[in-house]
């Protein structure tokens, strides 16, 4: 498994959370090879997401077509990481 790990700057947490609702329910789970997704609470306005895919190829494809922009959210970093273990 491989994960797309992203960090973002969040200007308004509630606005971003409301906008994320549709993506997490309708868009992300439909991506090829999707396994799981986690959006972590921001610290000092920096949020992080970890979206896990079954293969490197599916993670690369997802990273090549990022999610639509969310209001008040500025992308900072995006990388692919191999998942070493899960429970």
C-alpha positions as a printed NumPy array, in Angstrom:
array([[  0.   ,   0.   ,   0.   ],
       [  0.991,   3.616,  -0.578],
       [ -0.332,   6.87 ,   0.831],
       [ -0.674,  10.341,  -0.568],
       [  0.372,  12.595,   2.313],
       [ -0.44 ,  16.287,   1.996],
       [ -0.155,  19.37 ,   4.154],
       [ -2.263,  22.497,   3.761],
       [ -2.636,  25.911,   5.375],
       [ -6.18 ,  26.451,   6.662],
       [ -7.557,  29.979,   7.033],
       [-10.95 ,  29.004,   8.496],
       [-11.251,  25.522,  10.004],
       [-15.074,  25.397,   9.968],
       [-15.334,  26.539,   6.334],
       [-12.712,  23.965,   5.311],
       [-14.424,  21.209,   7.316],
       [-17.793,  21.966,   5.71 ],
       [-16.29 ,  21.957,   2.206],
       [-14.463,  18.693,   2.892],
       [-17.672,  16.833,   3.748],
       [-18.697,  16.303,   0.129],
       [-15.226,  15.255,  -0.967],
       [-14.77 ,  12.684,   1.77 ],
       [-18.171,  11.134,   1.146],
       [-18.447,  11.262,  -2.644],
       [-15.129,  11.886,  -4.378],
       [-12.231,  10.277,  -2.517],
       [-13.805,   6.82 ,  -1.932],
       [-14.426,   6.482,  -5.697],
       [-10.745,   6.844,  -6.629],
       [ -9.258,   3.655,  -8.109],
       [ -7.485,   1.583,  -5.481],
       [ -8.808,   3.645,  -2.557],
       [ -8.292,   1.983,   0.844],
       [ -8.775,   4.661,   3.523],
       [ -8.436,   8.391,   4.155],
       [ -7.651,  10.457,   7.226],
       [ -7.776,  14.218,   7.652],
       [ -5.901,  15.307,  10.753],
       [ -6.861,  18.307,  12.861],
       [ -4.784,  21.372,  12.067],
       [ -2.024,  22.572,  14.37 ],
       [ -1.131,  26.252,  14.028],
       [ -3.337,  26.386,  10.885],
       [ -1.45 ,  23.501,   9.205],
       [ -3.623,  20.505,   8.32 ],
       [ -2.544,  17.103,   7.074],
       [ -4.257,  14.374,   5.094],
       [ -3.253,  10.757,   4.545],
       [ -5.09 ,   8.946,   1.748],
       [ -4.137,   5.289,   1.341],
       [ -4.251,   3.339,  -1.93 ],
       [ -3.634,  -0.315,  -2.686],
       [ -0.709,   0.312,  -5.079],
       [  1.944,   2.925,  -5.843],
       [  0.388,   3.369,  -9.275],
       [ -3.007,   4.296,  -7.809],
       [ -1.373,   6.695,  -5.342],
       [  0.62 ,   8.31 ,  -8.161],
       [ -2.535,   8.667, -10.269],
       [ -4.409,  10.299,  -7.383],
       [ -1.532,  12.703,  -6.729],
       [ -1.455,  13.639, -10.419],
       [ -5.128,  14.695, -10.2  ],
       [ -5.43 ,  16.54 ,  -6.881],
       [ -8.745,  17.237,  -5.207],
       [-10.596,  20.393,  -6.208],
       [ -9.592,  23.501,  -4.245],
       [-11.367,  23.999,  -0.939],
       [-12.288,  27.494,   0.251],
       [ -9.74 ,  28.883,   2.672],
       [ -7.29 ,  26.013,   2.099],
       [ -3.863,  26.487,   0.497],
       [ -1.897,  23.362,  -0.548],
       [  1.65 ,  23.254,   0.817],
       [  3.217,  19.816,   0.274],
       [  2.288,  16.539,  -1.397],
       [  4.256,  13.299,  -1.314],
       [  3.802,   9.565,  -1.767],
       [  4.858,   7.308,   1.101],
       [  4.904,   3.524,   1.286],
       [  2.752,   2.155,   4.106],
       [  5.003,  -0.123,   6.144],
       [  2.373,  -1.406,   8.521],
       [ -1.257,  -0.96 ,   9.527],
       [ -3.489,  -2.31 ,  12.241]])
